[in-house]
């Protein structure tokens, strides 16, 4: 069980590193390809579109299949397509490939979470989810700086070759240790869709969209905020970002335990933590000590809500949990896009501090939404439909 969970973590870690590589080497890639930064930035958008749209679509189409071949196929496609830049593919081909890479990434996340929760005791479902999700948190802390170092030392294309080698190693080990997980859902594909997109599920997904939007509105503009408002400069900015990544990693792993203890309550507390952190930045962020403390708290709380949110969505989806497993990643990407846009619009009106205020407002709304949705319960379904959850007493 531990080895299988480790392989699933490795898979999401490698995929997260592939995402972060582009952000860390944006200028290197633009210079080598002789294109503007915005053109290379399209790689980020392409990956996000793939996760947001392609992930749920592929999960829906494969919902009746054993999770093991789905996992292995997604990882194999990811590995093959990331060979394109390593072999000299142009920007247009890589942008097209990143859409598919994002789609299979979303599929892998859903299948990995379903697999992880099926091989652990019922009381450890949240922690199993956290292991899978934490691969992305750890990649955020180390993927970008390592990718930057590699890109500067041996070239950006070689960095993607390293990702391919790591993904191939994960695929080989997965072939050996990941067990079969038959899709035992008692509903057909259209039934999966009906349960996964039920109003109660969409309501909790909206909570996450607001939370991610608030976090993204601040995180997108953290560097200028630290420099222009908090007075942090030079290598200290890098240290703050590294600290944020480490805090997010801690929060991601800790979130699993909170999810097991009570996902609905954990989601409310996490939203409160995010809102309080952003309010601290908005009100007292000119003090560098307050800014750093608030930044670390934002990292812990922002990453800490991912497992309770995932747990809550799948629980409310009941028999539609297989498809629902792909929806938080999709909704999270939507929230990131909304937050980055809202922060940009706020900056145009009131400068960098206004982006943090906008972030705090979005997070405050998410607290109210989390409280309102706390009482939601899944429709009546056999307890075996969703691992790790007791049979509900009533529908709502």
Secondary structure, DSSP 4 states (H G I P E B T S, - for coil): -HHHHHHHHHHHHHHHHHHHHHHHTHHHHHHHHT--HHHHHHHHHHHHHIIIIIIHHHHHHTTTS-HHHHHHHHHHHHHHHTHHHHTT--HHHHHHHHHHHHHHHHHHHHHHHHHHHHSS-GGGHHHHHHHHHHHHHHHHHHHHHHHHHHHHHH-HHHHHHHHHHHHHHHHHHHHHHPPP-----SS-HHHHHHHHT-HHHHHHHHHHHHHHHHHHHHHTTHHHHHHHTS---THHHHHHHHHHHHHHHHHHHHHHHHHHHHHHHHHHHHHHHHHHHHHHHHHHTTSHHHHHHHHHHHHHHHHHHHHHHHHHHHHHHGGGHHHHTTHHHHHHHHHHHHHHHHHHHHHHHH-HHHHHHHHHHHHHHHHHHHHHHTT--PPS--GGGSTT-PPPSS--
